[in-house]
């Protein structure tokens, strides 16, 4: 998962005071100042990359990136379990 870090806005109004301790952005996600928040959305990561107040780690590790393999969520169906059982074990070569 990609990690977004909000860098904060110190001295927001030129008064010498610290800025807010968190912000809400990108669909009301809460970003505490300086703490990483894990995000899976490609669109949110791309928006954060061009935002000067965010630092992005592992930008390529998102679920819905264009051209990425689609992951099926949930348990395997009975047909998928049967197909997995029929495949030979690569470590069992003797």
N, C-alpha and C positions, 0 to 999 in steps of 0.2 A: 504494500500500500504506500502511496505517496504521503509524505509528511509535510504539512504547511505550517510555517512559523510566522506569526504576526510580529513584526518588529516594533510596533507601537508608534506613538506620535508624542514624543517628548516636547514640552514647552509649546503646546498647541496654540495658545493665544499670545505668546510672547511675554507671559507673566512670570516666567521662571519656575513654574510648577510642573510636576510630572503629569503626563497625559493619563488617559483612562487605563485601567488595568486589563480590560478586554474590549473586544469589538465583536459585532455580529455582521457577518458578510456572507455572500454567496448562498442565499437561500436560508438565512437565519441560523447559520452555524456559528457557535460561540468559539472565538479564538482568544484564549488568555495570552497576555503579552509574554513573548519569549518561550512559550511552551508549544511543542509539536502537537498537531492535531492530524490524525490519520484520515485520509480521504481516498475514496475509490473512483470518483467520477473524473473522467478525462476532461470534460468541459470546465469543471471547477479548477483543476490543476492548470489548464491553459490560461484561465483568467488570472490566477495567482502569479503565473510566470511573468505576466506583463504589468503586474501591480507592484509598485516600488516599496510598498509596506509589507510585502510577504517574501519569505525565503522558502524555497521548495527543495525538498530532498526526495530522491527516488521518483522523479517525475514520470519515468517510463513504466512504473509498477502500478498501473490502473487496470480496472476490469474491462472497461468499455472503449479502449483505444481503437482507432481505426486500423483494421488489418490484424488485430489481435485475435487469438483463438477464443471462441466463446466458451465460457465455463457453464456447465449445467449445474444448477443448484439443487440441493435436496438429496434424497437417497436414491440409490440405483433401483431401477425397476427389476422385476423378476427376469425379464428377457436379458437385461444387461448383466445381471449376476450370472446367469447361465452362460452367456457368451464369455465372460471373464473366466469362468471355471474351465471352459473348453480350451482356452489358450494354453499352450505348453509353457512350463516354467523355464525361463532362460538359464537359471542357475542349476537346473537338474540335468545337465548334460553329463553323462558318464560313459 
